[in-house]
């Protein structure tokens, strides 16, 4: 056994152990960063879901205003042609148009609710992915510590093998 072998063995064992711990920490940081991105994406999905509903209500209001304009123009056209706008065929046309408009509003609101559910689900998926990334990070840090311990034990074993009995 040379006098240089022992310090080199100790140094290489220490470097391997420190490197393993640092690698685990670096992997944990990377996974934690990915988890923070997932969290941000989840918040963005939640906000988009709420925005979708708000925008839909604006669209419904605009649709209703446009529909009122169409109904007024239709009634005016019937009156211009000498029909009573609130009886007979003009009334049936107005009622059919109103029913069609109500159906359209219901479809718009239904589609907005479905879209909101999809965006909420994306948020849930992002949160789950974030938790998974945090778990990967914890596991990477733990694996680095175990690898460091293995390096220390291996170094101790090599040192013991080098010592004369």
Backbone bond lengths (Angstrom), bond angles and torsions (degrees), N, CA, C in turn:
res aa  C-N    CA-C-N  psi(-1)  N-CA   C-N-CA  omega(-1)  CA-C   N-CA-C  phi
1 X - - - 1.438 - - 1.521 107.37 -
2 X 1.318 116.45 128.34 1.458 120.56 179.48 1.513 109.59 -87.76
3 X 1.303 115.22 157.25 1.463 119.65 -179.63 1.519 111.07 -69.32
4 X 1.301 117.18 -22.23 1.456 122.29 -179.71 1.535 111.70 -82.39
5 X 1.308 117.63 -23.89 1.461 121.29 -175.05 1.528 112.23 -65.71
6 X 1.298 117.92 -40.69 1.470 120.60 -177.13 1.527 111.38 -65.36
7 X 1.340 119.33 -51.35 1.466 117.98 178.96 1.528 112.48 -61.75
8 X 1.324 117.15 -37.01 1.468 119.55 177.69 1.519 111.38 -64.96
9 X 1.315 116.76 -40.39 1.460 120.77 178.09 1.523 110.12 -63.15
10 X 1.316 116.71 -45.65 1.468 120.92 179.83 1.527 110.05 -62.81
11 X 1.330 116.36 -45.29 1.471 120.49 -179.34 1.526 111.14 -63.37
12 X 1.317 117.64 -45.58 1.467 119.74 -178.16 1.524 110.84 -66.84
13 X 1.326 116.15 -35.98 1.467 119.72 177.53 1.523 110.23 -65.66
14 X 1.321 116.71 -44.28 1.464 121.10 179.83 1.529 110.81 -63.90
15 X 1.326 116.81 -44.13 1.464 120.78 179.64 1.531 110.53 -62.54
16 X 1.311 116.88 -43.09 1.468 120.64 179.10 1.526 110.22 -62.62
17 X 1.334 116.53 -42.52 1.464 120.20 -179.52 1.523 110.93 -65.93
18 X 1.315 116.76 -46.47 1.474 121.06 179.85 1.530 109.91 -63.85
19 X 1.310 116.16 -41.67 1.468 120.20 178.37 1.514 112.43 -61.94
20 X 1.324 116.90 -40.69 1.471 120.58 179.68 1.520 110.45 -65.66
21 X 1.318 116.52 -42.74 1.472 119.78 178.82 1.523 110.19 -64.06
22 X 1.335 116.24 -44.67 1.472 119.81 -179.25 1.524 111.26 -65.08
23 X 1.320 117.08 -39.41 1.471 120.26 177.77 1.522 110.30 -61.04
24 X 1.318 116.93 -42.37 1.465 120.94 177.54 1.517 111.25 -62.68
25 X 1.338 116.73 -42.02 1.468 120.56 178.48 1.525 111.07 -64.42
26 X 1.333 116.07 -41.74 1.466 119.88 179.87 1.525 111.58 -64.70
27 X 1.325 116.05 -41.30 1.465 119.08 177.50 1.525 110.32 -64.72
28 X 1.320 117.12 -39.42 1.467 120.86 178.07 1.520 109.87 -61.63
29 X 1.332 117.29 -43.96 1.464 120.49 178.43 1.530 111.00 -59.60
30 X 1.324 116.15 -42.85 1.466 120.15 -179.96 1.528 110.58 -63.82
31 X 1.316 117.20 -43.75 1.466 120.19 179.21 1.528 110.83 -67.58
32 X 1.330 117.25 -38.76 1.461 120.07 177.60 1.530 110.68 -64.74
33 X 1.323 116.84 -37.49 1.462 120.50 176.79 1.531 109.93 -63.08
34 X 1.332 116.29 -45.71 1.470 119.71 177.64 1.523 110.80 -61.09
35 X 1.324 116.88 -37.93 1.463 120.42 178.18 1.525 110.52 -64.43
36 X 1.333 117.26 -38.12 1.466 119.45 178.73 1.528 110.75 -66.47
37 X 1.326 116.97 -34.17 1.467 120.22 175.33 1.523 109.48 -65.99
38 X 1.332 117.27 -42.74 1.465 120.51 177.10 1.523 110.90 -59.97
39 X 1.331 116.70 -42.36 1.467 120.40 179.15 1.531 110.65 -62.23
40 X 1.336 115.98 -42.01 1.461 119.83 179.12 1.529 110.57 -64.66
41 X 1.316 116.43 -41.38 1.465 120.29 178.42 1.525 111.46 -65.06
42 X 1.327 116.80 -35.61 1.467 120.36 177.65 1.522 110.16 -64.53
43 X 1.320 116.97 -43.85 1.471 120.44 177.87 1.523 110.66 -63.04
44 X 1.326 116.13 -40.81 1.466 120.12 178.68 1.526 110.82 -62.62
45 X 1.327 117.74 -39.63 1.468 121.11 177.50 1.518 110.79 -65.03
46 X 1.327 116.64 -40.98 1.467 120.30 178.45 1.530 110.35 -62.39
47 X 1.318 115.99 -44.59 1.460 119.79 179.43 1.521 111.47 -65.38
48 X 1.321 116.75 -40.16 1.465 120.82 178.68 1.523 110.71 -63.52
49 X 1.332 116.88 -36.47 1.467 120.79 178.91 1.525 110.40 -63.92
50 X 1.325 116.27 -45.16 1.465 119.73 178.64 1.521 110.79 -66.55
51 X 1.314 116.82 -40.45 1.464 121.05 179.57 1.526 110.72 -63.45
52 X 1.321 116.27 -37.41 1.459 120.59 179.37 1.520 110.82 -59.34
53 X 1.328 117.00 -44.33 1.466 120.80 -179.77 1.527 110.23 -66.41
54 X 1.323 116.87 -44.18 1.469 119.79 179.34 1.528 111.10 -61.53
55 X 1.342 115.87 -44.95 1.463 119.52 179.63 1.520 110.81 -63.83
56 X 1.320 116.58 -37.65 1.458 119.89 178.40 1.524 111.13 -61.79
57 X 1.324 116.98 -41.22 1.469 119.43 179.60 1.528 110.95 -66.05
58 X 1.327 117.18 -34.96 1.470 120.29 174.67 1.529 109.13 -64.22
59 X 1.340 116.36 -43.58 1.463 120.64 178.78 1.524 111.70 -63.31
60 X 1.325 117.00 -38.90 1.472 120.61 178.60 1.526 109.65 -64.00
61 X 1.319 116.42 -43.85 1.465 119.90 179.86 1.524 110.61 -61.79
62 X 1.344 117.02 -44.49 1.462 120.88 178.25 1.528 110.09 -62.62
63 X 1.332 116.85 -42.80 1.459 120.72 178.76 1.528 110.39 -59.78
64 X 1.325 116.39 -45.26 1.472 119.96 -179.82 1.537 111.06 -63.30
65 X 1.324 116.80 -39.79 1.476 119.40 177.37 1.522 110.30 -64.08
66 X 1.329 116.77 -44.19 1.469 120.15 177.72 1.523 110.63 -62.79
67 X 1.329 116.52 -39.94 1.459 120.41 179.63 1.532 110.36 -64.44
68 X 1.333 116.89 -42.28 1.473 119.78 178.12 1.523 110.38 -59.39
69 X 1.340 116.30 -39.16 1.460 119.80 177.72 1.526 111.01 -63.53
70 X 1.329 116.84 -41.77 1.472 120.87 178.90 1.532 110.18 -65.35
71 X 1.320 116.66 -44.37 1.468 119.96 179.26 1.534 110.61 -61.04
72 X 1.331 115.86 -43.55 1.473 118.91 178.93 1.527 111.01 -62.26
73 X 1.333 116.34 -43.36 1.462 120.00 179.81 1.529 110.97 -64.88
74 X 1.320 117.33 -38.98 1.470 121.13 178.63 1.522 110.46 -64.47
75 X 1.326 115.73 -46.00 1.474 119.70 178.76 1.523 110.50 -61.73
76 X 1.315 116.27 -42.03 1.461 120.17 178.94 1.521 110.80 -62.49
77 X 1.332 117.17 -40.81 1.467 120.32 179.19 1.521 110.84 -64.01
78 X 1.328 117.43 -40.19 1.472 119.58 177.84 1.524 110.02 -65.18
79 X 1.314 117.49 -43.89 1.473 119.87 -179.73 1.527 110.24 -64.58
80 X 1.320 117.25 -38.60 1.457 121.62 -179.79 1.529 110.36 -60.82
81 X 1.332 115.30 -35.07 1.469 120.19 -179.89 1.524 112.05 -87.53
82 X 1.330 117.30 8.81 1.449 121.09 174.03 1.519 114.82 88.33
83 X 1.287 119.15 11.17 1.460 122.03 179.31 1.535 108.55 -93.00
84 X 1.292 115.48 151.55 1.457 120.88 171.25 1.538 105.90 -81.53
85 X 1.326 117.15 121.51 1.461 120.78 -172.42 1.516 113.50 -74.08
86 X 1.341 118.02 -13.04 1.466 119.64 -176.83 1.528 113.16 -111.71
87 X 1.340 117.43 20.62 1.463 121.19 176.64 1.526 109.47 -141.26
88 X 1.324 116.24 164.70 1.453 122.57 172.58 1.522 114.21 54.88
89 X 1.350 114.75 -139.88 1.459 121.31 -176.95 1.529 112.66 -58.19
90 X 1.331 119.95 -45.01 1.467 118.61 178.77 1.535 112.42 -57.89
91 X 1.323 117.31 -38.73 1.467 120.61 178.12 1.523 110.09 -65.80
92 X 1.344 116.88 -43.40 1.461 120.19 178.72 1.532 111.15 -61.47
93 X 1.332 116.62 -41.58 1.468 120.64 178.49 1.533 109.86 -63.70
94 X 1.325 117.17 -43.27 1.469 121.01 -179.51 1.529 110.57 -63.66
95 X 1.337 116.62 -42.28 1.466 120.46 179.29 1.531 111.22 -66.83
96 X 1.324 116.48 -41.21 1.470 119.96 178.38 1.527 109.97 -63.69
97 X 1.328 116.38 -42.31 1.470 119.79 178.05 1.529 110.76 -63.10
98 X 1.325 117.39 -41.34 1.463 121.29 -179.88 1.529 110.57 -64.63
99 X 1.329 116.36 -41.67 1.460 120.28 178.13 1.524 110.32 -63.28
100 X 1.320 116.11 -43.78 1.468 120.88 178.25 1.535 110.63 -61.94
101 X 1.313 116.78 -41.09 1.465 120.36 178.81 1.524 110.90 -65.31
102 X 1.332 117.37 -43.34 1.468 120.19 177.77 1.526 111.18 -61.42
103 X 1.336 115.72 -41.43 1.468 119.43 177.74 1.529 110.40 -62.06
104 X 1.318 116.33 -41.84 1.464 120.55 179.91 1.527 110.86 -63.47
105 X 1.318 117.65 -41.96 1.469 121.57 178.07 1.529 109.60 -63.21
106 X 1.336 116.86 -42.69 1.468 119.78 178.49 1.522 111.67 -61.60
107 X 1.322 116.99 -40.07 1.465 121.01 177.58 1.526 110.09 -64.72
108 X 1.327 117.08 -43.13 1.468 120.73 179.51 1.531 110.39 -60.66
109 X 1.331 116.30 -44.48 1.467 119.75 -179.05 1.528 111.15 -68.68
110 X 1.320 116.93 -39.47 1.470 120.58 177.73 1.530 109.82 -61.32
111 X 1.332 116.71 -47.47 1.463 120.51 179.99 1.525 111.42 -61.69
112 X 1.325 116.47 -37.06 1.469 119.55 177.79 1.524 110.74 -65.96
113 X 1.335 116.98 -40.51 1.471 119.72 178.58 1.529 111.00 -64.69
114 X 1.328 116.22 -41.12 1.471 119.98 177.83 1.531 109.66 -63.45
115 X 1.323 116.27 -44.37 1.460 120.10 178.39 1.521 111.66 -61.72
116 X 1.323 116.77 -39.51 1.459 120.78 178.29 1.528 110.19 -63.85
117 X 1.331 116.79 -43.64 1.466 120.10 178.65 1.526 111.00 -61.21
118 X 1.318 117.22 -40.31 1.465 120.63 179.04 1.525 110.55 -64.02
119 X 1.325 116.48 -43.05 1.470 119.65 178.96 1.523 111.11 -67.43
120 X 1.324 117.16 -38.59 1.465 120.18 176.28 1.531 110.46 -62.71
121 X 1.316 116.67 -39.17 1.464 120.81 178.74 1.529 110.48 -65.38
122 X 1.326 116.23 -38.87 1.470 119.26 175.98 1.527 109.65 -60.61
123 X 1.333 116.55 -40.14 1.463 120.22 177.43 1.513 111.71 -61.92
124 X 1.326 116.28 -43.15 1.472 120.61 178.28 1.529 109.85 -61.83
125 X 1.324 116.82 -44.20 1.469 120.70 179.94 1.530 110.57 -62.39
126 X 1.329 117.04 -40.06 1.465 120.21 179.06 1.536 110.68 -65.62
127 X 1.328 116.72 -40.65 1.469 119.44 178.16 1.527 110.68 -63.70
128 X 1.321 116.13 -41.23 1.459 119.73 178.63 1.531 110.44 -64.20
129 X 1.331 116.70 -41.12 1.469 120.41 178.22 1.523 109.82 -64.66
130 X 1.321 117.37 -37.62 1.463 120.87 176.91 1.517 111.66 -62.28
131 X 1.326 115.95 -44.18 1.469 119.54 177.69 1.526 110.77 -63.15
132 X 1.315 116.25 -39.83 1.462 120.45 178.22 1.533 110.11 -63.04
133 X 1.322 116.97 -42.65 1.473 119.98 178.23 1.524 111.34 -63.76
134 X 1.332 117.49 -39.58 1.466 119.47 176.83 1.529 110.86 -63.83
135 X 1.339 116.34 -38.88 1.464 120.23 176.94 1.530 110.13 -63.47
136 X 1.340 117.27 -44.22 1.464 120.54 176.71 1.526 110.20 -58.54
137 X 1.317 116.89 -40.07 1.460 121.03 179.49 1.519 111.99 -63.33
138 X 1.331 116.12 -45.93 1.471 119.56 177.99 1.529 110.38 -61.26
139 X 1.322 115.77 -42.94 1.471 119.81 179.67 1.530 111.49 -64.48
140 X 1.329 117.15 -38.50 1.468 120.28 179.32 1.526 110.46 -65.29
141 X 1.340 116.65 -42.17 1.467 119.85 178.61 1.532 110.20 -64.12
142 X 1.328 116.08 -42.31 1.468 120.20 178.96 1.526 110.52 -64.80
143 X 1.332 116.98 -41.77 1.468 120.69 179.40 1.531 110.54 -63.10
144 X 1.336 116.82 -37.74 1.459 120.21 177.24 1.518 111.74 -62.51
145 X 1.325 116.47 -40.20 1.471 119.97 178.37 1.525 111.30 -66.56
146 X 1.338 115.91 -41.16 1.470 118.58 178.28 1.527 111.35 -65.92
147 X 1.321 116.38 -38.26 1.465 119.49 178.33 1.526 109.78 -65.75
148 X 1.338 116.11 -38.61 1.466 119.82 176.97 1.522 110.73 -63.17
149 X 1.313 116.60 -43.15 1.467 120.79 178.41 1.528 109.74 -62.38
150 X 1.322 116.04 -41.72 1.471 120.12 177.39 1.518 111.14 -61.09
151 X 1.324 117.38 -40.32 1.472 120.64 178.12 1.520 110.72 -64.24
152 X 1.327 116.42 -42.55 1.465 119.81 179.03 1.526 111.17 -63.62
153 X 1.330 116.28 -43.42 1.468 119.50 178.98 1.518 111.40 -65.75
154 X 1.318 116.04 -39.47 1.464 120.06 178.15 1.525 110.22 -63.98
155 X 1.331 116.85 -42.15 1.456 120.78 177.96 1.521 111.71 -63.63
156 X 1.342 116.15 -41.87 1.466 119.95 178.22 1.521 110.51 -63.60
157 X 1.333 115.61 -40.29 1.454 119.82 178.13 1.530 111.61 -63.38
158 X 1.328 115.68 -43.23 1.475 120.33 179.12 1.534 109.78 -64.29
159 X 1.312 116.09 -40.62 1.460 119.89 178.88 1.532 110.70 -63.06
160 X 1.346 115.22 -43.78 1.469 119.67 179.15 1.527 110.27 -62.58
161 X 1.316 117.91 -36.95 1.458 121.32 -179.73 1.531 111.18 -70.20
162 X 1.313 116.88 -26.76 1.458 120.95 -178.88 1.539 111.94 -79.23
163 X 1.295 118.38 -27.26 1.460 121.98 -177.32 1.509 110.50 -71.00
164 X 1.320 115.91 133.99 1.472 116.82 175.95 1.526 109.56 -71.37
165 X 1.282 115.43 145.76 1.461 121.56 -178.11 1.479 112.15 -82.16
